Amino acid sequence: MKSVCVTGGSGFIGSWLVRLLLQRGYTVHATLQNPKDEKETKHLEALDGAETRLKFFQIDLLDYDSIFAAVKGTAGVIHVASPCIVDRVHDPQRMLLDPAVKGTINVLTAAKEVGVRRVVVTSSVSSVIPSPKWPGDRVKNEECWTDEEYCRNNGVWYPLSKTLAEKAAWEFAKEKGLNMAVVNPGTVMGPIIPPAINASMLMLLRLIQGCTDTYEDFFMGLVHVKDVALAHILVYENTSAAGRHLCVEAITHYGDFAAKVAELYPEYKVPRLPKDTHPGLLRSKDGAKKLMDLGLEFSPMEQIIKDAVESLKSKGYIS
């Protein structure tokens, strides 16, 4: 089990996964879009253990052969790679739906053909919300699924892509007998390892710059990027861990997050938002109980925000 393929290895979550896996003595096959691009490789090559136990593989999620080459020779797969766009999408089928759904099936097909022992798929709370038909008196949990019809009618394409991809993964795993589990992270923030900023950290940057968007169809709570990486490893190594695993510090509203940023960093004049920014979303301190029961201790919201803001400062995104 000490040889793992991490798809999307150069991204925000993927880089943390590679870092922690290397620290634990794993050999890692990290997939990239372009191994010749230093923006994808340099930060990974600098990690401890990378020189001897990190291998790069170029893949296209729609090119099965490239995926098979990356998975071959590993005992497990952690599938992170998937496009994340929460702004307006001009061609959702090409930009989001096909890479998410077909790409996931390609990865799982390669894993099955190679005969890996364990697969962990990175989904999202975006496959849990928006879910307007969920009972208003029940805290949302792993049984809750995003409403596909709502997403299509309202042009909410990212949650639809994550929902369709996860459902396709479960159908494949059941049909083929694949040992698989899923992690559903919330809005992931914290120290940035890659040189580029990701979509969730851009949400924080926009808030600091005065943006009043509430991300009603995308937000269910914060989670520290290191905790997300640890959650994947925990679920990967605990092969009895089954099903979906909500991965949030707590179920909260975007307004709760904005208020805490304003409290911690008054110098940025963060806009005050309505506290209840997400109709029907009940708050909960133990929304991620399944991961807590596995031993994961989540970083509190205050620590997540501090680590994220300081990282944005160190990267030059804010003064």
MARVEXLUM-294426 format. One record per residue (C-alpha): chain; x, y, z; residue in one letter. Coordinates in Angstrom, 1 decimal. Layout:
N
+------+--------+--------+--------+------+
! unit !     xx !     yy !     zz ! code !
+------+--------+--------+--------+------+
!    A !      X !      Y !      Z !    A !
...
+------+--------+--------+--------+------+
This chain:
319
+------+--------+--------+--------+------+
! unit !     xx !     yy !     zz ! code !
+------+--------+--------+--------+------+
!    A !    0.0 !    0.0 !    0.0 !    M !
!    A !    3.1 !    2.3 !    0.1 !    K !
!    A !    2.9 !    3.2 !   -3.6 !    S !
!    A !    0.1 !    5.6 !   -4.5 !    V !
!    A !   -1.0 !    7.5 !   -7.6 !    C !
!    A !   -2.3 !   11.0 !   -6.9 !    V !
!    A !   -4.1 !   12.6 !   -9.8 !    T !
!    A !   -4.0 !   16.4 !   -9.8 !    G !
!    A !   -0.8 !   16.1 !   -7.8 !    G !
!    A !    0.4 !   19.7 !   -8.5 !    S !
!    A !   -2.8 !   21.4 !   -7.3 !    G !
!    A !   -3.8 !   22.9 !   -3.9 !    F !
!    A !   -5.0 !   19.7 !   -2.3 !    I !
!    A !   -2.8 !   17.4 !   -4.4 !    G !
!    A !    0.4 !   19.2 !   -3.4 !    S !
!    A !   -0.4 !   18.7 !    0.3 !    W !
!    A !   -1.3 !   15.1 !   -0.3 !    L !
!    A !    2.0 !   14.5 !   -2.1 !    V !
!    A !    3.9 !   16.2 !    0.8 !    R !
!    A !    2.3 !   14.2 !    3.5 !    L !
!    A !    2.5 !   10.9 !    1.6 !    L !
!    A !    6.2 !   11.4 !    1.0 !    L !
!    A !    6.7 !   12.3 !    4.7 !    Q !
!    A !    5.1 !    8.9 !    5.5 !    R !
!    A !    7.5 !    7.0 !    3.3 !    G !
!    A !    5.2 !    6.5 !    0.3 !    Y !
!    A !    6.3 !    6.3 !   -3.3 !    T !
!    A !    4.0 !    8.7 !   -5.2 !    V !
!    A !    3.0 !    8.8 !   -8.9 !    H !
!    A !    1.8 !   12.5 !   -9.3 !    A !
!    A !   -0.1 !   13.3 !  -12.4 !    T !
!    A !    0.3 !   16.7 !  -14.0 !    L !
!    A !   -1.1 !   18.5 !  -17.1 !    Q !
!    A !    2.4 !   19.4 !  -18.2 !    N !
!    A !    5.6 !   17.9 !  -16.5 !    P !
!    A !    7.7 !   20.4 !  -18.4 !    K !
!    A !    6.0 !   23.4 !  -16.7 !    D !
!    A !    8.0 !   24.5 !  -13.6 !    E !
!    A !    4.8 !   26.0 !  -12.2 !    K !
!    A !    3.6 !   22.4 !  -11.8 !    E !
!    A !    6.8 !   20.7 !  -10.8 !    T !
!    A !    9.2 !   23.0 !   -9.0 !    K !
!    A !    7.2 !   23.1 !   -5.7 !    H !
!    A !    6.8 !   19.3 !   -5.7 !    L !
!    A !   10.5 !   18.7 !   -6.5 !    E !
!    A !   11.4 !   20.7 !   -3.4 !    A !
!    A !    9.5 !   18.4 !   -1.0 !    L !
!    A !   11.4 !   16.1 !    1.3 !    D !
!    A !   11.7 !   12.6 !   -0.3 !    G !
!    A !   10.8 !   13.8 !   -3.8 !    A !
!    A !   14.2 !   13.1 !   -5.3 !    E !
!    A !   13.9 !    9.3 !   -4.8 !    T !
!    A !   10.2 !    8.6 !   -4.3 !    R !
!    A !    8.2 !   11.0 !   -6.5 !    L !
!    A !    7.5 !   10.4 !  -10.2 !    K !
!    A !    5.7 !   12.7 !  -12.6 !    F !
!    A !    3.2 !   11.5 !  -15.2 !    F !
!    A !    1.4 !   13.7 !  -17.8 !    Q !
!    A !   -2.2 !   12.8 !  -18.1 !    I !
!    A !   -5.4 !   14.1 !  -19.8 !    D !
!    A !   -8.5 !   12.9 !  -17.9 !    L !
!    A !  -10.1 !   12.1 !  -21.2 !    L !
!    A !   -7.1 !   10.0 !  -22.4 !    D !
!    A !   -7.4 !    6.6 !  -20.8 !    Y !
!    A !   -3.9 !    5.4 !  -21.9 !    D !
!    A !   -2.2 !    8.3 !  -20.2 !    S !
!    A !   -4.1 !    7.5 !  -17.0 !    I !
!    A !   -3.3 !    3.8 !  -17.1 !    F !
!    A !    0.5 !    4.6 !  -17.4 !    A !
!    A !    0.3 !    6.7 !  -14.2 !    A !
!    A !   -1.7 !    4.1 !  -12.2 !    V !
!    A !    0.4 !    1.1 !  -13.3 !    K !
!    A !    2.8 !    0.0 !  -10.6 !    G !
!    A !    0.8 !    1.4 !   -7.7 !    T !
!    A !   -1.2 !   -0.2 !   -5.0 !    A !
!    A !   -3.7 !    2.6 !   -4.6 !    G !
!    A !   -5.1 !    5.7 !   -6.2 !    V !
!    A !   -6.3 !    9.0 !   -4.7 !    I !
!    A !   -8.2 !   10.7 !   -7.4 !    H !
!    A !   -8.2 !   14.5 !   -6.8 !    V !
!    A !   -8.0 !   15.9 !  -10.4 !    A !
!    A !  -11.2 !   17.6 !  -11.5 !    S !
!    A !  -11.9 !   21.1 !  -12.9 !    P !
!    A !  -13.1 !   23.6 !  -10.2 !    C !
!    A !  -14.8 !   26.6 !  -11.6 !    I !
!    A !  -17.4 !   28.5 !   -9.5 !    V !
!    A !  -17.7 !   31.5 !  -11.8 !    D !
!    A !  -19.9 !   31.6 !  -15.0 !    R !
!    A !  -19.1 !   28.7 !  -17.3 !    V !
!    A !  -19.5 !   29.2 !  -21.0 !    H !
!    A !  -19.3 !   25.5 !  -22.1 !    D !
!    A !  -20.2 !   23.4 !  -19.0 !    P !
!    A !  -20.1 !   20.1 !  -20.9 !    Q !
!    A !  -16.6 !   20.6 !  -22.1 !    R !
!    A !  -15.1 !   22.6 !  -19.2 !    M !
!    A !  -16.7 !   20.7 !  -16.3 !    L !
!    A !  -19.0 !   17.8 !  -16.9 !    L !
!    A !  -16.9 !   15.7 !  -19.3 !    D !
!    A !  -13.6 !   15.9 !  -17.4 !    P !
!    A !  -15.3 !   15.3 !  -14.1 !    A !
!    A !  -17.5 !   12.3 !  -15.1 !    V !
!    A !  -15.6 !   10.7 !  -17.9 !    K !
!    A !  -12.2 !   11.4 !  -16.2 !    G !
!    A !  -13.3 !    9.7 !  -13.0 !    T !
!    A !  -14.5 !    6.6 !  -14.8 !    I !
!    A !  -11.2 !    6.5 !  -16.8 !    N !
!    A !   -9.3 !    6.6 !  -13.5 !    V !
!    A !  -11.4 !    3.9 !  -11.9 !    L !
!    A !  -11.2 !    1.7 !  -15.0 !    T !
!    A !   -7.4 !    2.0 !  -14.9 !    A !
!    A !   -7.4 !    1.2 !  -11.2 !    A !
!    A !   -9.5 !   -1.9 !  -11.7 !    K !
!    A !   -7.4 !   -3.1 !  -14.7 !    E !
!    A !   -4.2 !   -2.6 !  -12.7 !    V !
!    A !   -5.7 !   -4.3 !   -9.7 !    G !
!    A !   -5.1 !   -1.6 !   -7.1 !    V !
!    A !   -6.1 !   -2.5 !   -3.5 !    R !
!    A !   -7.8 !    0.8 !   -2.6 !    R !
!    A !   -9.2 !    3.9 !   -4.3 !    V !
!    A !  -10.2 !    7.2 !   -2.6 !    V !
!    A !  -12.1 !    9.7 !   -4.7 !    V !
!    A !  -12.1 !   13.4 !   -3.9 !    T !
!    A !  -15.7 !   14.6 !   -4.2 !    S !
!    A !  -17.0 !   17.8 !   -2.5 !    S !
!    A !  -19.8 !   19.2 !   -0.4 !    V !
!    A !  -20.9 !   20.4 !   -3.7 !    S !
!    A !  -22.3 !   16.9 !   -4.2 !    S !
!    A !  -24.3 !   17.5 !   -1.0 !    V !
!    A !  -25.6 !   21.0 !   -1.6 !    I !
!    A !  -27.6 !   22.7 !   -3.1 !    P !
!    A !  -30.3 !   20.4 !   -1.9 !    S !
!    A !  -33.5 !   22.4 !   -1.4 !    P !
!    A !  -35.7 !   19.3 !   -1.0 !    K !
!    A !  -33.8 !   18.1 !    2.1 !    W !
!    A !  -36.0 !   18.3 !    5.2 !    P !
!    A !  -35.5 !   21.7 !    6.9 !    G !
!    A !  -35.3 !   20.2 !   10.4 !    D !
!    A !  -32.5 !   17.8 !    9.6 !    R !
!    A !  -28.7 !   18.6 !    9.6 !    V !
!    A !  -27.3 !   17.7 !    6.2 !    K !
!    A !  -25.1 !   14.6 !    6.2 !    N !
!    A !  -23.6 !   11.9 !    3.9 !    E !
!    A !  -27.1 !   10.8 !    2.9 !    E !
!    A !  -27.9 !   14.1 !    1.3 !    C !
!    A !  -27.3 !   14.7 !   -2.4 !    W !
!    A !  -27.3 !   17.8 !   -4.5 !    T !
!    A !  -30.4 !   18.4 !   -6.6 !    D !
!    A !  -29.4 !   17.8 !  -10.2 !    E !
!    A !  -32.6 !   19.5 !  -11.6 !    E !
!    A !  -32.0 !   22.6 !   -9.5 !    Y !
!    A !  -28.4 !   22.8 !  -10.7 !    C !
!    A !  -29.4 !   22.5 !  -14.4 !    R !
!    A !  -32.2 !   25.0 !  -14.0 !    N !
!    A !  -30.0 !   27.6 !  -12.3 !    N !
!    A !  -26.8 !   27.1 !  -14.2 !    G !
!    A !  -25.0 !   25.8 !  -11.1 !    V !
!    A !  -22.5 !   23.7 !  -13.0 !    W !
!    A !  -19.7 !   22.9 !  -10.6 !    Y !
!    A !  -22.0 !   21.1 !   -8.0 !    P !
!    A !  -23.6 !   19.2 !  -10.9 !    L !
!    A !  -20.2 !   18.1 !  -12.2 !    S !
!    A !  -19.2 !   16.8 !   -8.7 !    K !
!    A !  -22.5 !   15.1 !   -8.2 !    T !
!    A !  -22.6 !   13.3 !  -11.5 !    L !
!    A !  -18.9 !   12.3 !  -11.1 !    A !
!    A !  -19.5 !   10.9 !   -7.6 !    E !
!    A !  -22.6 !    9.0 !   -8.5 !    K !
!    A !  -20.9 !    7.5 !  -11.6 !    A !
!    A !  -18.0 !    6.5 !   -9.3 !    A !
!    A !  -20.3 !    4.7 !   -6.9 !    W !
!    A !  -22.1 !    2.9 !   -9.7 !    E !
!    A !  -18.8 !    1.8 !  -11.2 !    F !
!    A !  -17.4 !    0.6 !   -7.8 !    A !
!    A !  -20.5 !   -1.4 !   -7.1 !    K !
!    A !  -20.6 !   -3.0 !  -10.5 !    E !
!    A !  -16.9 !   -3.8 !  -10.7 !    K !
!    A !  -16.3 !   -4.7 !   -7.0 !    G !
!    A !  -13.8 !   -1.8 !   -6.5 !    L !
!    A !  -12.6 !   -1.1 !   -3.0 !    N !
!    A !  -13.5 !    2.6 !   -2.9 !    M !
!    A !  -14.3 !    5.4 !   -0.5 !    A !
!    A !  -15.1 !    9.1 !   -1.0 !    V !
!    A !  -14.0 !   12.3 !    0.8 !    V !
!    A !  -16.3 !   15.3 !    0.5 !    N !
!    A !  -14.3 !   18.5 !    1.5 !    P !
!    A !  -15.9 !   21.8 !    2.2 !    G !
!    A !  -14.3 !   25.1 !    1.1 !    T !
!    A !  -10.6 !   24.3 !    1.4 !    V !
!    A !   -8.3 !   27.0 !    2.7 !    M !
!    A !   -4.8 !   27.3 !    4.2 !    G !
!    A !   -1.2 !   27.5 !    3.3 !    P !
!    A !   -0.6 !   27.4 !   -0.5 !    I !
!    A !    2.2 !   25.2 !   -1.8 !    I !
!    A !    1.8 !   25.7 !   -5.5 !    P !
!    A !    2.6 !   29.1 !   -7.1 !    P !
!    A !   -0.9 !   29.7 !   -8.4 !    A !
!    A !   -4.0 !   30.5 !   -6.3 !    I !
!    A !   -7.0 !   28.1 !   -6.4 !    N !
!    A !  -10.7 !   28.8 !   -6.5 !    A !
!    A !  -11.4 !   28.5 !   -2.8 !    S !
!    A !   -8.6 !   30.8 !   -1.8 !    M !
!    A !   -9.8 !   33.2 !   -4.4 !    L !
!    A !  -13.1 !   33.4 !   -2.5 !    M !
!    A !  -11.1 !   34.6 !    0.5 !    L !
!    A !   -9.1 !   37.1 !   -1.5 !    L !
!    A !  -12.3 !   38.5 !   -3.0 !    R !
!    A !  -13.9 !   38.8 !    0.4 !    L !
!    A !  -10.9 !   40.8 !    1.7 !    I !
!    A !  -11.2 !   43.0 !   -1.4 !    Q !
!    A !  -14.8 !   43.8 !   -0.6 !    G !
!    A !  -16.8 !   41.2 !   -2.6 !    C !
!    A !  -20.3 !   40.7 !   -1.2 !    T !
!    A !  -21.1 !   37.4 !   -2.9 !    D !
!    A !  -22.5 !   34.8 !   -0.5 !    T !
!    A !  -21.8 !   31.6 !   -2.6 !    Y !
!    A !  -25.1 !   30.2 !   -1.5 !    E !
!    A !  -24.9 !   27.1 !   -3.7 !    D !
!    A !  -21.3 !   26.3 !   -2.9 !    F !
!    A !  -20.6 !   26.9 !    0.8 !    F !
!    A !  -21.2 !   24.4 !    3.6 !    M !
!    A !  -18.2 !   25.2 !    5.9 !    G !
!    A !  -14.5 !   25.6 !    5.9 !    L !
!    A !  -11.7 !   23.0 !    6.2 !    V !
!    A !   -8.0 !   23.3 !    6.5 !    H !
!    A !   -6.1 !   22.0 !    3.4 !    V !
!    A !   -3.8 !   20.0 !    5.6 !    K !
!    A !   -6.8 !   18.4 !    7.3 !    D !
!    A !   -8.2 !   17.5 !    3.8 !    V !
!    A !   -5.0 !   15.8 !    2.9 !    A !
!    A !   -4.9 !   13.9 !    6.2 !    L !
!    A !   -8.5 !   12.9 !    5.7 !    A !
!    A !   -7.7 !   11.3 !    2.4 !    H !
!    A !   -4.7 !    9.4 !    3.9 !    I !
!    A !   -6.8 !    8.3 !    6.9 !    L !
!    A !   -9.6 !    6.9 !    4.7 !    V !
!    A !   -7.0 !    5.3 !    2.3 !    Y !
!    A !   -5.2 !    3.5 !    5.1 !    E !
!    A !   -8.3 !    2.5 !    7.0 !    N !
!    A !   -9.7 !    0.1 !    4.4 !    T !
!    A !  -12.8 !   -0.5 !    6.5 !    S !
!    A !  -13.8 !    3.1 !    6.1 !    A !
!    A !  -16.7 !    3.0 !    3.7 !    A !
!    A !  -19.0 !    5.4 !    1.9 !    G !
!    A !  -18.9 !    9.1 !    1.8 !    R !
!    A !  -17.0 !   11.3 !    4.4 !    H !
!    A !  -18.0 !   14.9 !    4.9 !    L !
!    A !  -14.9 !   16.9 !    5.5 !    C !
!    A !  -15.6 !   20.2 !    7.2 !    V !
!    A !  -14.5 !   21.9 !   10.4 !    E !
!    A !  -18.2 !   22.6 !   11.1 !    A !
!    A !  -21.3 !   23.1 !    9.0 !    I !
!    A !  -21.6 !   26.9 !    8.8 !    T !
!    A !  -22.9 !   29.8 !    6.7 !    H !
!    A !  -20.7 !   31.9 !    4.5 !    Y !
!    A !  -21.8 !   34.9 !    6.7 !    G !
!    A !  -20.2 !   33.2 !    9.7 !    D !
!    A !  -16.9 !   32.9 !    7.8 !    F !
!    A !  -17.0 !   36.5 !    6.6 !    A !
!    A !  -17.7 !   37.7 !   10.2 !    A !
!    A !  -14.7 !   35.8 !   11.5 !    K !
!    A !  -12.4 !   37.2 !    8.8 !    V !
!    A !  -13.7 !   40.8 !    9.7 !    A !
!    A !  -13.0 !   40.2 !   13.4 !    E !
!    A !   -9.5 !   38.8 !   12.8 !    L !
!    A !   -8.5 !   41.3 !   10.2 !    Y !
!    A !  -10.3 !   44.6 !   10.7 !    P !
!    A !   -7.7 !   46.5 !    8.6 !    E !
!    A !   -9.2 !   44.9 !    5.4 !    Y !
!    A !  -12.7 !   46.3 !    5.8 !    K !
!    A !  -14.4 !   43.0 !    5.1 !    V !
!    A !  -18.1 !   43.5 !    4.2 !    P !
!    A !  -20.7 !   42.4 !    6.7 !    R !
!    A !  -23.0 !   39.8 !    5.3 !    L !
!    A !  -26.3 !   38.5 !    6.5 !    P !
!    A !  -25.6 !   35.9 !    9.1 !    K !
!    A !  -28.0 !   33.4 !    7.5 !    D !
!    A !  -26.5 !   33.4 !    4.0 !    T !
!    A !  -27.7 !   29.9 !    3.2 !    H !
!    A !  -31.5 !   29.3 !    3.6 !    P !
!    A !  -32.2 !   25.9 !    5.0 !    G !
!    A !  -28.7 !   25.0 !    6.1 !    L !
!    A !  -28.6 !   24.0 !    9.8 !    L !
!    A !  -25.3 !   24.6 !   11.5 !    R !
!    A !  -23.5 !   21.7 !   13.2 !    S !
!    A !  -20.2 !   21.3 !   15.1 !    K !
!    A !  -19.9 !   17.6 !   14.1 !    D !
!    A !  -20.9 !   17.5 !   10.5 !    G !
!    A !  -17.8 !   15.5 !    9.8 !    A !
!    A !  -18.5 !   12.9 !   12.6 !    K !
!    A !  -17.4 !   10.0 !   10.4 !    K !
!    A !  -13.9 !   11.4 !   10.0 !    L !
!    A !  -13.8 !   12.5 !   13.7 !    M !
!    A !  -14.6 !    8.9 !   14.7 !    D !
!    A !  -11.5 !    7.8 !   12.6 !    L !
!    A !   -9.4 !   10.2 !   14.7 !    G !
!    A !   -9.2 !   13.3 !   12.6 !    L !
!    A !   -9.0 !   16.5 !   14.7 !    E !
!    A !  -10.0 !   19.5 !   12.6 !    F !
!    A !   -8.3 !   22.9 !   12.8 !    S !
!    A !  -10.8 !   25.5 !   14.0 !    P !
!    A !  -12.1 !   28.3 !   11.7 !    M !
!    A !   -9.9 !   30.9 !   13.3 !    E !
!    A !   -6.7 !   28.9 !   12.5 !    Q !
!    A !   -7.8 !   28.1 !    9.0 !    I !
!    A !   -8.4 !   31.8 !    8.3 !    I !
!    A !   -5.1 !   32.9 !    9.9 !    K !
!    A !   -3.1 !   30.3 !    7.9 !    D !
!    A !   -4.9 !   31.2 !    4.7 !    A !
!    A !   -4.5 !   35.0 !    5.0 !    V !
!    A !   -0.8 !   34.8 !    6.0 !    E !
!    A !   -0.2 !   32.5 !    3.0 !    S !
!    A !   -1.9 !   35.1 !    0.7 !    L !
!    A !    0.4 !   37.7 !    2.2 !    K !
!    A !    3.5 !   35.6 !    1.7 !    S !
!    A !    2.6 !   34.9 !   -1.9 !    K !
!    A !    2.0 !   38.6 !   -2.6 !    G !
!    A !   -1.7 !   38.5 !   -3.2 !    Y !
!    A !   -2.4 !   41.0 !   -0.4 !    I !
!    A !   -0.3 !   43.5 !    1.5 !    S !
+------+--------+--------+--------+------+
